[in-house]
């Protein structure tokens, strides 16, 4: 393990500039999302700078996936995050069934798109 890898594994907090670079986002977008999404709760240091944990970064990655990659609106992404959070409390068998149904839905939509071409 080189020095940089060791430093990365021990790092607990990331600055907003590091997070914005990681996701290729403006810092203003991250600050906006912080106000919009309850799951983003970066701590602030004595200077008032936002310090993001790995959990915050995981949430941002999910938001980027929903908003940027899948085209959800902010409201739609909020609902998805709430929906996913609710799934963690489900019986594992029910969760497996939901996952299978989501895969089937995805495949059916893909087939429908192919037929329309």
Biopython code that builds the backbone (N, CA, C, O; Angstrom):
import numpy as np
from Bio.PDB.StructureBuilder import StructureBuilder

atoms = [
    (1, "UNK", "N", (0.854, -1.174, 0.000)),
    (1, "UNK", "CA", (0.000, 0.000, 0.000)),
    (1, "UNK", "C", (0.897, 1.234, 0.000)),
    (1, "UNK", "O", (1.769, 1.375, 0.857)),
    (2, "UNK", "N", (0.682, 2.121, -0.958)),
    (2, "UNK", "CA", (1.512, 3.322, -0.979)),
    (2, "UNK", "C", (0.952, 4.378, -0.017)),
    (2, "UNK", "O", (-0.121, 4.190, 0.557)),
    (3, "UNK", "N", (1.668, 5.469, 0.155)),
    (3, "UNK", "CA", (1.301, 6.500, 1.132)),
    (3, "UNK", "C", (-0.053, 7.110, 0.810)),
    (3, "UNK", "O", (-0.845, 7.339, 1.725)),
    (4, "UNK", "N", (-0.351, 7.384, -0.467)),
    (4, "UNK", "CA", (-1.625, 7.988, -0.843)),
    (4, "UNK", "C", (-2.801, 7.088, -0.511)),
    (4, "UNK", "O", (-3.831, 7.573, -0.042)),
    (5, "UNK", "N", (-2.673, 5.777, -0.746)),
    (5, "UNK", "CA", (-3.745, 4.849, -0.421)),
    (5, "UNK", "C", (-3.983, 4.813, 1.080)),
    (5, "UNK", "O", (-5.126, 4.775, 1.533)),
    (6, "UNK", "N", (-2.900, 4.824, 1.848)),
    (6, "UNK", "CA", (-3.037, 4.792, 3.293)),
    (6, "UNK", "C", (-3.727, 6.058, 3.789)),
    (6, "UNK", "O", (-4.579, 6.002, 4.675)),
    (7, "UNK", "N", (-3.354, 7.204, 3.210)),
    (7, "UNK", "CA", (-3.966, 8.470, 3.588)),
    (7, "UNK", "C", (-5.464, 8.451, 3.268)),
    (7, "UNK", "O", (-6.266, 8.938, 4.065)),
    (8, "UNK", "N", (-5.852, 7.898, 2.115)),
    (8, "UNK", "CA", (-7.255, 7.858, 1.708)),
    (8, "UNK", "C", (-8.085, 6.967, 2.634)),
    (8, "UNK", "O", (-9.226, 7.302, 2.953)),
    (9, "UNK", "N", (-7.523, 5.840, 3.065)),
    (9, "UNK", "CA", (-8.284, 4.936, 3.906)),
    (9, "UNK", "C", (-8.490, 5.508, 5.302)),
    (9, "UNK", "O", (-9.435, 5.121, 5.990)),
    (10, "UNK", "N", (-7.628, 6.419, 5.733)),
    (10, "UNK", "CA", (-7.752, 6.988, 7.068)),
    (10, "UNK", "C", (-8.551, 8.290, 7.082)),
    (10, "UNK", "O", (-8.870, 8.799, 8.156)),
    (11, "UNK", "N", (-8.873, 8.827, 5.938)),
    (11, "UNK", "CA", (-9.556, 10.108, 5.855)),
    (11, "UNK", "C", (-11.012, 9.960, 6.281)),
    (11, "UNK", "O", (-11.730, 9.104, 5.764)),
    (12, "UNK", "N", (-11.451, 10.795, 7.227)),
    (12, "UNK", "CA", (-12.816, 10.737, 7.724)),
    (12, "UNK", "C", (-13.710, 11.790, 7.094)),
    (12, "UNK", "O", (-14.913, 11.574, 6.946)),
    (13, "UNK", "N", (-13.136, 12.929, 6.722)),
    (13, "UNK", "CA", (-13.917, 14.037, 6.199)),
    (13, "UNK", "C", (-13.326, 14.548, 4.892)),
    (13, "UNK", "O", (-12.113, 14.530, 4.685)),
    (14, "UNK", "N", (-14.218, 15.004, 4.017)),
    (14, "UNK", "CA", (-13.825, 15.541, 2.719)),
    (14, "UNK", "C", (-14.406, 16.948, 2.577)),
    (14, "UNK", "O", (-15.540, 17.204, 2.983)),
    (15, "UNK", "N", (-13.623, 17.851, 2.003)),
    (15, "UNK", "CA", (-14.085, 19.221, 1.798)),
    (15, "UNK", "C", (-15.066, 19.254, 0.636)),
    (15, "UNK", "O", (-15.153, 18.304, -0.142)),
    (16, "UNK", "N", (-15.801, 20.349, 0.526)),
    (16, "UNK", "CA", (-16.763, 20.490, -0.563)),
    (16, "UNK", "C", (-16.048, 20.515, -1.912)),
    (16, "UNK", "O", (-16.592, 20.044, -2.910)),
    (17, "UNK", "N", (-14.832, 21.061, -1.947)),
    (17, "UNK", "CA", (-14.097, 21.079, -3.212)),
    (17, "UNK", "C", (-13.692, 19.662, -3.625)),
    (17, "UNK", "O", (-13.714, 19.337, -4.812)),
    (18, "UNK", "N", (-13.325, 18.821, -2.665)),
    (18, "UNK", "CA", (-12.988, 17.431, -2.983)),
    (18, "UNK", "C", (-14.220, 16.672, -3.488)),
    (18, "UNK", "O", (-14.139, 15.889, -4.435)),
    (19, "UNK", "N", (-15.349, 16.918, -2.842)),
    (19, "UNK", "CA", (-16.582, 16.242, -3.242)),
    (19, "UNK", "C", (-17.032, 16.723, -4.616)),
    (19, "UNK", "O", (-17.453, 15.921, -5.450)),
    (20, "UNK", "N", (-16.945, 18.035, -4.855)),
    (20, "UNK", "CA", (-17.367, 18.558, -6.158)),
    (20, "UNK", "C", (-16.475, 18.025, -7.273)),
    (20, "UNK", "O", (-16.954, 17.749, -8.373)),
    (21, "UNK", "N", (-15.197, 17.880, -6.999)),
    (21, "UNK", "CA", (-14.275, 17.322, -7.988)),
    (21, "UNK", "C", (-14.568, 15.840, -8.224)),
    (21, "UNK", "O", (-14.521, 15.365, -9.358)),
    (22, "UNK", "N", (-14.865, 15.126, -7.162)),
    (22, "UNK", "CA", (-15.153, 13.700, -7.256)),
    (22, "UNK", "C", (-16.337, 13.418, -8.175)),
    (22, "UNK", "O", (-16.313, 12.464, -8.953)),
    (23, "UNK", "N", (-17.384, 14.260, -8.082)),
    (23, "UNK", "CA", (-18.602, 14.038, -8.858)),
    (23, "UNK", "C", (-18.740, 14.982, -10.049)),
    (23, "UNK", "O", (-19.746, 14.946, -10.756)),
    (24, "UNK", "N", (-17.737, 15.821, -10.271)),
    (24, "UNK", "CA", (-17.782, 16.804, -11.353)),
    (24, "UNK", "C", (-19.028, 17.677, -11.238)),
    (24, "UNK", "O", (-19.775, 17.855, -12.200)),
    (25, "UNK", "N", (-19.232, 18.219, -10.034)),
    (25, "UNK", "CA", (-20.361, 19.096, -9.736)),
    (25, "UNK", "C", (-19.848, 20.436, -9.238)),
    (25, "UNK", "O", (-18.742, 20.527, -8.705)),
    (26, "UNK", "N", (-20.652, 21.468, -9.412)),
    (26, "UNK", "CA", (-20.332, 22.757, -8.805)),
    (26, "UNK", "C", (-20.596, 22.675, -7.307)),
    (26, "UNK", "O", (-21.499, 21.962, -6.869)),
    (27, "UNK", "N", (-19.810, 23.401, -6.527)),
    (27, "UNK", "CA", (-20.035, 23.445, -5.081)),
    (27, "UNK", "C", (-21.425, 23.994, -4.783)),
    (27, "UNK", "O", (-22.060, 23.584, -3.811)),
    (28, "UNK", "N", (-21.899, 24.922, -5.618)),
    (28, "UNK", "CA", (-23.233, 25.494, -5.400)),
    (28, "UNK", "C", (-24.320, 24.427, -5.544)),
    (28, "UNK", "O", (-25.329, 24.475, -4.840)),
    (29, "UNK", "N", (-24.124, 23.478, -6.439)),
    (29, "UNK", "CA", (-25.087, 22.379, -6.594)),
    (29, "UNK", "C", (-25.124, 21.529, -5.334)),
    (29, "UNK", "O", (-26.196, 21.137, -4.873)),
    (30, "UNK", "N", (-23.965, 21.249, -4.785)),
    (30, "UNK", "CA", (-23.907, 20.444, -3.560)),
    (30, "UNK", "C", (-24.564, 21.192, -2.401)),
    (30, "UNK", "O", (-25.298, 20.595, -1.613)),
    (31, "UNK", "N", (-24.302, 22.499, -2.295)),
    (31, "UNK", "CA", (-24.946, 23.285, -1.233)),
    (31, "UNK", "C", (-26.463, 23.306, -1.413)),
    (31, "UNK", "O", (-27.207, 23.225, -0.435)),
    (32, "UNK", "N", (-26.921, 23.413, -2.658)),
    (32, "UNK", "CA", (-28.357, 23.387, -2.935)),
    (32, "UNK", "C", (-28.955, 22.042, -2.527)),
    (32, "UNK", "O", (-29.991, 21.989, -1.865)),
    (33, "UNK", "N", (-28.292, 20.959, -2.928)),
    (33, "UNK", "CA", (-28.781, 19.628, -2.574)),
    (33, "UNK", "C", (-28.805, 19.436, -1.065)),
    (33, "UNK", "O", (-29.679, 18.745, -0.541)),
    (34, "UNK", "N", (-27.864, 20.035, -0.373)),
    (34, "UNK", "CA", (-27.838, 19.934, 1.087)),
    (34, "UNK", "C", (-29.132, 20.488, 1.683)),
    (34, "UNK", "O", (-29.656, 19.937, 2.651)),
    (35, "UNK", "N", (-29.643, 21.569, 1.109)),
    (35, "UNK", "CA", (-30.900, 22.161, 1.583)),
    (35, "UNK", "C", (-32.105, 21.320, 1.187)),
    (35, "UNK", "O", (-33.095, 21.262, 1.916)),
    (36, "UNK", "N", (-32.021, 20.669, 0.034)),
    (36, "UNK", "CA", (-33.153, 19.917, -0.512)),
    (36, "UNK", "C", (-33.286, 18.501, 0.051)),
    (36, "UNK", "O", (-34.398, 18.008, 0.247)),
    (37, "UNK", "N", (-32.167, 17.859, 0.306)),
    (37, "UNK", "CA", (-32.183, 16.454, 0.727)),
    (37, "UNK", "C", (-31.795, 16.331, 2.192)),
    (37, "UNK", "O", (-30.691, 16.698, 2.594)),
    (38, "UNK", "N", (-32.724, 15.810, 2.979)),
    (38, "UNK", "CA", (-32.499, 15.658, 4.424)),
    (38, "UNK", "C", (-31.349, 14.715, 4.751)),
    (38, "UNK", "O", (-30.757, 14.816, 5.826)),
    (39, "UNK", "N", (-31.023, 13.795, 3.838)),
    (39, "UNK", "CA", (-29.973, 12.812, 4.114)),
    (39, "UNK", "C", (-28.577, 13.435, 4.100)),
    (39, "UNK", "O", (-27.642, 12.859, 4.656)),
    (40, "UNK", "N", (-28.425, 14.601, 3.474)),
    (40, "UNK", "CA", (-27.116, 15.273, 3.437)),
    (40, "UNK", "C", (-26.973, 16.168, 4.660)),
    (40, "UNK", "O", (-27.678, 17.165, 4.815)),
    (41, "UNK", "N", (-26.050, 15.788, 5.512)),
    (41, "UNK", "CA", (-25.836, 16.540, 6.744)),
    (41, "UNK", "C", (-24.343, 16.703, 7.012)),
    (41, "UNK", "O", (-23.827, 16.157, 7.987)),
    (42, "UNK", "N", (-23.640, 17.453, 6.152)),
    (42, "UNK", "CA", (-22.215, 17.621, 6.424)),
    (42, "UNK", "C", (-22.009, 18.434, 7.703)),
    (42, "UNK", "O", (-22.773, 19.348, 8.010)),
    (43, "UNK", "N", (-20.978, 18.082, 8.421)),
    (43, "UNK", "CA", (-20.640, 18.879, 9.596)),
    (43, "UNK", "C", (-19.860, 20.100, 9.125)),
    (43, "UNK", "O", (-19.364, 20.138, 7.999)),
    (44, "UNK", "N", (-19.758, 21.091, 9.994)),
    (44, "UNK", "CA", (-18.988, 22.286, 9.653)),
    (44, "UNK", "C", (-17.880, 22.457, 10.679)),
    (44, "UNK", "O", (-18.081, 22.250, 11.876)),
    (45, "UNK", "N", (-16.710, 22.837, 10.191)),
    (45, "UNK", "CA", (-15.597, 23.063, 11.110)),
    (45, "UNK", "C", (-15.706, 24.468, 11.717)),
    (45, "UNK", "O", (-16.682, 25.177, 11.471)),
    (46, "UNK", "N", (-14.722, 24.862, 12.494)),
    (46, "UNK", "CA", (-14.764, 26.161, 13.175)),
    (46, "UNK", "C", (-14.862, 27.334, 12.209)),
    (46, "UNK", "O", (-15.430, 28.375, 12.539)),
    (47, "UNK", "N", (-14.308, 27.159, 11.018)),
    (47, "UNK", "CA", (-14.367, 28.213, 10.004)),
    (47, "UNK", "C", (-15.700, 28.220, 9.260)),
    (47, "UNK", "O", (-15.973, 29.141, 8.489)),
    (48, "UNK", "N", (-16.526, 27.210, 9.482)),
    (48, "UNK", "CA", (-17.806, 27.107, 8.796)),
    (48, "UNK", "C", (-17.744, 26.331, 7.499)),
    (48, "UNK", "O", (-18.721, 26.295, 6.750)),
    (49, "UNK", "N", (-16.601, 25.706, 7.221)),
    (49, "UNK", "CA", (-16.464, 24.911, 6.003)),
    (49, "UNK", "C", (-17.170, 23.571, 6.168)),
    (49, "UNK", "O", (-17.085, 22.934, 7.218)),
    (50, "UNK", "N", (-17.857, 23.160, 5.132)),
    (50, "UNK", "CA", (-18.557, 21.880, 5.155)),
    (50, "UNK", "C", (-17.552, 20.736, 5.074)),
    (50, "UNK", "O", (-16.613, 20.767, 4.278)),
    (51, "UNK", "N", (-17.766, 19.738, 5.903)),
    (51, "UNK", "CA", (-16.922, 18.559, 5.924)),
    (51, "UNK", "C", (-17.833, 17.340, 5.739)),
    (51, "UNK", "O", (-18.683, 17.056, 6.583)),
    (52, "UNK", "N", (-17.644, 16.632, 4.634)),
    (52, "UNK", "CA", (-18.509, 15.524, 4.260)),
    (52, "UNK", "C", (-17.908, 14.192, 4.684)),
    (52, "UNK", "O", (-16.713, 13.950, 4.514)),
    (53, "UNK", "N", (-18.758, 13.331, 5.241)),
    (53, "UNK", "CA", (-18.331, 11.990, 5.628)),
    (53, "UNK", "C", (-18.512, 11.050, 4.435)),
    (53, "UNK", "O", (-19.085, 11.425, 3.412)),
    (54, "UNK", "N", (-18.020, 9.841, 4.587)),
    (54, "UNK", "CA", (-18.199, 8.842, 3.527)),
    (54, "UNK", "C", (-19.682, 8.556, 3.314)),
    (54, "UNK", "O", (-20.105, 8.295, 2.188)),
    (55, "UNK", "N", (-20.471, 8.602, 4.379)),
    (55, "UNK", "CA", (-21.920, 8.386, 4.262)),
    (55, "UNK", "C", (-22.548, 9.499, 3.423)),
    (55, "UNK", "O", (-23.399, 9.230, 2.576)),
    (56, "UNK", "N", (-22.128, 10.756, 3.658)),
    (56, "UNK", "CA", (-22.619, 11.875, 2.843)),
    (56, "UNK", "C", (-22.270, 11.652, 1.371)),
    (56, "UNK", "O", (-23.085, 11.903, 0.484)),
    (57, "UNK", "N", (-21.061, 11.182, 1.128)),
    (57, "UNK", "CA", (-20.612, 10.948, -0.246)),
    (57, "UNK", "C", (-21.437, 9.837, -0.894)),
    (57, "UNK", "O", (-21.752, 9.918, -2.081)),
    (58, "UNK", "N", (-21.789, 8.805, -0.134)),
    (58, "UNK", "CA", (-22.657, 7.747, -0.662)),
    (58, "UNK", "C", (-24.025, 8.320, -1.052)),
    (58, "UNK", "O", (-24.583, 7.965, -2.090)),
    (59, "UNK", "N", (-24.553, 9.209, -0.207)),
    (59, "UNK", "CA", (-25.843, 9.841, -0.507)),
    (59, "UNK", "C", (-25.742, 10.715, -1.753)),
    (59, "UNK", "O", (-26.644, 10.709, -2.591)),
    (60, "UNK", "N", (-24.664, 11.454, -1.874)),
    (60, "UNK", "CA", (-24.475, 12.304, -3.052)),
    (60, "UNK", "C", (-24.376, 11.434, -4.308)),
    (60, "UNK", "O", (-24.929, 11.780, -5.352)),
    (61, "UNK", "N", (-23.677, 10.313, -4.203)),
    (61, "UNK", "CA", (-23.564, 9.405, -5.350)),
    (61, "UNK", "C", (-24.945, 8.920, -5.777)),
    (61, "UNK", "O", (-25.232, 8.840, -6.971)),
    (62, "UNK", "N", (-25.781, 8.603, -4.830)),
    (62, "UNK", "CA", (-27.157, 8.152, -5.140)),
    (62, "UNK", "C", (-27.966, 9.282, -5.780)),
    (62, "UNK", "O", (-28.717, 9.051, -6.728)),
    (63, "UNK", "N", (-27.813, 10.497, -5.262)),
    (63, "UNK", "CA", (-28.528, 11.650, -5.822)),
    (63, "UNK", "C", (-28.054, 11.922, -7.246)),
    (63, "UNK", "O", (-28.865, 12.189, -8.133)),
    (64, "UNK", "N", (-26.743, 11.854, -7.466)),
    (64, "UNK", "CA", (-26.197, 12.047, -8.819)),
    (64, "UNK", "C", (-26.784, 10.995, -9.758)),
    (64, "UNK", "O", (-27.182, 11.311, -10.879)),
    (65, "UNK", "N", (-26.837, 9.758, -9.301)),
    (65, "UNK", "CA", (-27.394, 8.683, -10.125)),
    (65, "UNK", "C", (-28.843, 8.993, -10.501)),
    (65, "UNK", "O", (-29.232, 8.843, -11.659)),
    (66, "UNK", "N", (-29.632, 9.422, -9.530)),
    (66, "UNK", "CA", (-31.046, 9.678, -9.788)),
    (66, "UNK", "C", (-31.263, 10.911, -10.660)),
    (66, "UNK", "O", (-32.014, 10.866, -11.634)),
    (67, "UNK", "N", (-30.600, 12.011, -10.303)),
    (67, "UNK", "CA", (-30.861, 13.291, -10.976)),
    (67, "UNK", "C", (-30.125, 13.402, -12.306)),
    (67, "UNK", "O", (-30.728, 13.743, -13.324)),
    (68, "UNK", "N", (-28.845, 13.120, -12.302)),
    (68, "UNK", "CA", (-28.026, 13.309, -13.505)),
    (68, "UNK", "C", (-28.131, 12.137, -14.477)),
    (68, "UNK", "O", (-28.293, 12.336, -15.681)),
    (69, "UNK", "N", (-28.039, 10.922, -13.956)),
    (69, "UNK", "CA", (-27.996, 9.745, -14.822)),
    (69, "UNK", "C", (-29.386, 9.277, -15.259)),
    (69, "UNK", "O", (-29.597, 8.941, -16.424)),
    (70, "UNK", "N", (-30.332, 9.258, -14.313)),
    (70, "UNK", "CA", (-31.661, 8.724, -14.625)),
    (70, "UNK", "C", (-32.685, 9.813, -14.945)),
    (70, "UNK", "O", (-33.804, 9.500, -15.351)),
    (71, "UNK", "N", (-32.322, 11.084, -14.770)),
    (71, "UNK", "CA", (-33.199, 12.183, -15.166)),
    (71, "UNK", "C", (-34.343, 12.490, -14.216)),
    (71, "UNK", "O", (-35.333, 13.095, -14.629)),
    (72, "UNK", "N", (-34.234, 12.093, -12.960)),
    (72, "UNK", "CA", (-35.279, 12.402, -11.996)),
    (72, "UNK", "C", (-35.267, 13.891, -11.661)),
    (72, "UNK", "O", (-34.222, 14.540, -11.706)),
    (73, "UNK", "N", (-36.435, 14.420, -11.328)),
    (73, "UNK", "CA", (-36.507, 15.771, -10.775)),
    (73, "UNK", "C", (-36.031, 15.695, -9.329)),
    (73, "UNK", "O", (-35.872, 14.608, -8.773)),
    (74, "UNK", "N", (-35.807, 16.856, -8.730)),
    (74, "UNK", "CA", (-35.408, 16.876, -7.313)),
    (74, "UNK", "C", (-36.480, 16.182, -6.466)),
    (74, "UNK", "O", (-36.166, 15.361, -5.605)),
    (75, "UNK", "N", (-37.744, 16.519, -6.720)),
    (75, "UNK", "CA", (-38.843, 15.911, -5.959)),
    (75, "UNK", "C", (-38.895, 14.407, -6.183)),
    (75, "UNK", "O", (-39.097, 13.643, -5.239)),
    (76, "UNK", "N", (-38.715, 13.983, -7.419)),
    (76, "UNK", "CA", (-38.719, 12.554, -7.727)),
    (76, "UNK", "C", (-37.579, 11.822, -7.040)),
    (76, "UNK", "O", (-37.751, 10.704, -6.556)),
    (77, "UNK", "N", (-36.402, 12.463, -6.999)),
    (77, "UNK", "CA", (-35.251, 11.863, -6.324)),
    (77, "UNK", "C", (-35.519, 11.751, -4.825)),
    (77, "UNK", "O", (-35.161, 10.753, -4.200)),
    (78, "UNK", "N", (-36.151, 12.782, -4.248)),
    (78, "UNK", "CA", (-36.491, 12.734, -2.813)),
    (78, "UNK", "C", (-37.400, 11.539, -2.531)),
    (78, "UNK", "O", (-37.196, 10.798, -1.570)),
    (79, "UNK", "N", (-38.405, 11.369, -3.391)),
    (79, "UNK", "CA", (-39.346, 10.261, -3.202)),
    (79, "UNK", "C", (-38.642, 8.919, -3.349)),
    (79, "UNK", "O", (-38.918, 7.989, -2.592)),
    (80, "UNK", "N", (-37.740, 8.811, -4.311)),
    (80, "UNK", "CA", (-36.985, 7.571, -4.495)),
    (80, "UNK", "C", (-36.144, 7.260, -3.262)),
    (80, "UNK", "O", (-36.099, 6.117, -2.807)),
    (81, "UNK", "N", (-35.483, 8.271, -2.729)),
    (81, "UNK", "CA", (-34.652, 8.061, -1.547)),
    (81, "UNK", "C", (-35.499, 7.612, -0.362)),
    (81, "UNK", "O", (-35.089, 6.734, 0.396)),
    (82, "UNK", "N", (-36.682, 8.212, -0.198)),
    (82, "UNK", "CA", (-37.586, 7.798, 0.884)),
    (82, "UNK", "C", (-38.062, 6.371, 0.643)),
    (82, "UNK", "O", (-38.132, 5.566, 1.571)),
    (83, "UNK", "N", (-38.390, 6.063, -0.618)),
    (83, "UNK", "CA", (-38.871, 4.731, -0.986)),
    (83, "UNK", "C", (-37.810, 3.678, -0.676)),
    (83, "UNK", "O", (-38.113, 2.636, -0.095)),
    (84, "UNK", "N", (-36.567, 3.953, -1.064)),
    (84, "UNK", "CA", (-35.469, 3.012, -0.801)),
    (84, "UNK", "C", (-35.211, 2.868, 0.692)),
    (84, "UNK", "O", (-34.923, 1.774, 1.176)),
    (85, "UNK", "N", (-35.319, 3.992, 1.427)),
    (85, "UNK", "CA", (-35.095, 3.938, 2.879)),
    (85, "UNK", "C", (-36.126, 3.033, 3.531)),
    (85, "UNK", "O", (-35.802, 2.314, 4.477)),
    (86, "UNK", "N", (-37.354, 3.055, 3.048)),
    (86, "UNK", "CA", (-38.413, 2.208, 3.580)),
    (86, "UNK", "C", (-38.169, 0.741, 3.310)),
    (86, "UNK", "O", (-38.611, -0.115, 4.076)),
    (87, "UNK", "N", (-37.467, 0.440, 2.226)),
    (87, "UNK", "CA", (-37.205, -0.959, 1.884)),
    (87, "UNK", "C", (-36.304, -1.647, 2.892)),
    (87, "UNK", "O", (-36.367, -2.868, 3.038)),
    (88, "UNK", "N", (-35.475, -0.900, 3.585)),
    (88, "UNK", "CA", (-34.550, -1.537, 4.511)),
    (88, "UNK", "C", (-35.275, -2.216, 5.669)),
    (88, "UNK", "O", (-34.720, -3.099, 6.322)),
    (89, "UNK", "N", (-36.515, -1.803, 5.924)),
    (89, "UNK", "CA", (-37.269, -2.375, 7.033)),
    (89, "UNK", "C", (-38.123, -3.568, 6.602)),
    (89, "UNK", "O", (-38.749, -4.213, 7.443)),
    (90, "UNK", "N", (-38.157, -3.867, 5.309)),
    (90, "UNK", "CA", (-38.987, -4.960, 4.816)),
    (90, "UNK", "C", (-38.373, -6.316, 5.131)),
    (90, "UNK", "O", (-37.163, -6.458, 5.308)),
    (91, "UNK", "N", (-39.243, -7.289, 5.193)),
    (91, "UNK", "CA", (-38.824, -8.667, 5.316)),
    (91, "UNK", "C", (-37.915, -8.996, 4.139)),
    (91, "UNK", "O", (-38.231, -8.616, 3.012)),
    (92, "UNK", "N", (-36.798, -9.686, 4.356)),
    (92, "UNK", "CA", (-35.872, -9.994, 3.260)),
    (92, "UNK", "C", (-36.531, -10.717, 2.077)),
    (92, "UNK", "O", (-36.155, -10.478, 0.929)),
    (93, "UNK", "N", (-37.504, -11.591, 2.338)),
    (93, "UNK", "CA", (-38.196, -12.295, 1.255)),
    (93, "UNK", "C", (-39.022, -11.339, 0.411)),
    (93, "UNK", "O", (-39.084, -11.477, -0.811)),
    (94, "UNK", "N", (-39.651, -10.375, 1.055)),
    (94, "UNK", "CA", (-40.424, -9.371, 0.329)),
    (94, "UNK", "C", (-39.479, -8.512, -0.505)),
    (94, "UNK", "O", (-39.785, -8.171, -1.647)),
    (95, "UNK", "N", (-38.334, -8.168, 0.069)),
    (95, "UNK", "CA", (-37.356, -7.366, -0.665)),
    (95, "UNK", "C", (-36.862, -8.107, -1.903)),
    (95, "UNK", "O", (-36.704, -7.506, -2.966)),
    (96, "UNK", "N", (-36.618, -9.412, -1.767)),
    (96, "UNK", "CA", (-36.175, -10.210, -2.918)),
    (96, "UNK", "C", (-37.241, -10.210, -4.011)),
    (96, "UNK", "O", (-36.925, -10.091, -5.194)),
    (97, "UNK", "N", (-38.503, -10.343, -3.608)),
    (97, "UNK", "CA", (-39.594, -10.336, -4.580)),
    (97, "UNK", "C", (-39.684, -8.985, -5.286)),
    (97, "UNK", "O", (-39.888, -8.935, -6.499)),
    (98, "UNK", "N", (-39.537, -7.901, -4.545)),
    (98, "UNK", "CA", (-39.568, -6.565, -5.132)),
    (98, "UNK", "C", (-38.417, -6.394, -6.110)),
    (98, "UNK", "O", (-38.603, -5.859, -7.203)),
    (99, "UNK", "N", (-37.239, -6.841, -5.729)),
    (99, "UNK", "CA", (-36.074, -6.744, -6.617)),
    (99, "UNK", "C", (-36.307, -7.518, -7.913)),
    (99, "UNK", "O", (-35.985, -7.032, -8.997)),
    (100, "UNK", "N", (-36.866, -8.722, -7.798)),
    (100, "UNK", "CA", (-37.144, -9.523, -8.992)),
    (100, "UNK", "C", (-38.166, -8.824, -9.886)),
    (100, "UNK", "O", (-38.013, -8.788, -11.107)),
    (101, "UNK", "N", (-39.202, -8.274, -9.271)),
    (101, "UNK", "CA", (-40.226, -7.574, -10.049)),
    (101, "UNK", "C", (-39.654, -6.347, -10.752)),
    (101, "UNK", "O", (-40.032, -6.045, -11.884)),
    (102, "UNK", "N", (-38.750, -5.647, -10.088)),
    (102, "UNK", "CA", (-38.121, -4.483, -10.711)),
    (102, "UNK", "C", (-37.266, -4.897, -11.909)),
    (102, "UNK", "O", (-37.228, -4.191, -12.917)),
    (103, "UNK", "N", (-36.583, -6.033, -11.803)),
    (103, "UNK", "CA", (-35.789, -6.544, -12.920)),
    (103, "UNK", "C", (-36.696, -6.945, -14.085)),
    (103, "UNK", "O", (-36.391, -6.663, -15.243)),
    (104, "UNK", "N", (-37.806, -7.602, -13.771)),
    (104, "UNK", "CA", (-38.757, -8.003, -14.810)),
    (104, "UNK", "C", (-39.325, -6.771, -15.500)),
    (104, "UNK", "O", (-39.435, -6.735, -16.726)),
    (105, "UNK", "N", (-39.683, -5.771, -14.720)),
    (105, "UNK", "CA", (-40.211, -4.522, -15.288)),
    (105, "UNK", "C", (-39.192, -3.897, -16.229)),
    (105, "UNK", "O", (-39.539, -3.460, -17.327)),
    (106, "UNK", "N", (-37.947, -3.856, -15.802)),
    (106, "UNK", "CA", (-36.885, -3.281, -16.617)),
    (106, "UNK", "C", (-36.745, -4.025, -17.940)),
    (106, "UNK", "O", (-36.618, -3.406, -18.997)),
    (107, "UNK", "N", (-36.768, -5.346, -17.877)),
    (107, "UNK", "CA", (-36.641, -6.147, -19.100)),
    (107, "UNK", "C", (-37.836, -5.954, -20.022)),
    (107, "UNK", "O", (-37.677, -5.882, -21.240)),
    (108, "UNK", "N", (-39.035, -5.869, -19.446)),
    (108, "UNK", "CA", (-40.225, -5.645, -20.260)),
    (108, "UNK", "C", (-40.183, -4.279, -20.940)),
    (108, "UNK", "O", (-40.560, -4.147, -22.104)),
    (109, "UNK", "N", (-39.723, -3.263, -20.209)),
    (109, "UNK", "CA", (-39.604, -1.934, -20.807)),
    (109, "UNK", "C", (-38.584, -1.944, -21.943)),
    (109, "UNK", "O", (-38.794, -1.316, -22.981)),
    (110, "UNK", "N", (-37.488, -2.657, -21.741)),
    (110, "UNK", "CA", (-36.465, -2.768, -22.769)),
    (110, "UNK", "C", (-37.019, -3.461, -24.019)),
    (110, "UNK", "O", (-36.773, -3.022, -25.142)),
    (111, "UNK", "N", (-37.769, -4.547, -23.809)),
    (111, "UNK", "CA", (-38.383, -5.256, -24.938)),
    (111, "UNK", "C", (-39.398, -4.363, -25.651)),
    (111, "UNK", "O", (-39.466, -4.358, -26.880)),
    (112, "UNK", "N", (-40.176, -3.617, -24.892)),
    (112, "UNK", "CA", (-41.146, -2.690, -25.485)),
    (112, "UNK", "C", (-40.455, -1.635, -26.338)),
    (112, "UNK", "O", (-40.932, -1.287, -27.418)),
    (113, "UNK", "N", (-39.339, -1.133, -25.851)),
    (113, "UNK", "CA", (-38.586, -0.149, -26.621)),
    (113, "UNK", "C", (-38.036, -0.756, -27.912)),
    (113, "UNK", "O", (-38.034, -0.101, -28.954)),
    (114, "UNK", "N", (-37.581, -1.980, -27.847)),
    (114, "UNK", "CA", (-37.057, -2.655, -29.040)),
    (114, "UNK", "C", (-38.172, -2.857, -30.071)),
    (114, "UNK", "O", (-37.949, -2.695, -31.271)),
    (115, "UNK", "N", (-39.364, -3.208, -29.601)),
    (115, "UNK", "CA", (-40.473, -3.420, -30.521)),
    (115, "UNK", "C", (-40.899, -2.123, -31.210)),
    (115, "UNK", "O", (-41.349, -2.140, -32.355)),
    (116, "UNK", "N", (-40.755, -1.014, -30.512)),
    (116, "UNK", "CA", (-41.130, 0.277, -31.093)),
    (116, "UNK", "C", (-40.129, 0.749, -32.137)),
    (116, "UNK", "O", (-40.459, 1.590, -32.973)),
    (117, "UNK", "N", (-38.914, 0.219, -32.100)),
    (117, "UNK", "CA", (-37.891, 0.643, -33.065)),
    (117, "UNK", "C", (-38.133, 0.093, -34.390)),
    (117, "UNK", "O", (-37.364, 0.353, -35.316)),
]
sb = StructureBuilder()
sb.init_structure("model")
sb.init_model(0)
sb.init_chain("A")
sb.init_seg("    ")
for serial, (resi, resn, name, xyz) in enumerate(atoms, 1):
    if name == "N":
        sb.init_residue(resn, " ", resi, " ")
    sb.init_atom(name, np.array(xyz, "f"), 0.0, 1.0, " ", f" {name:<3s}", serial, name[0])
structure = sb.get_structure()
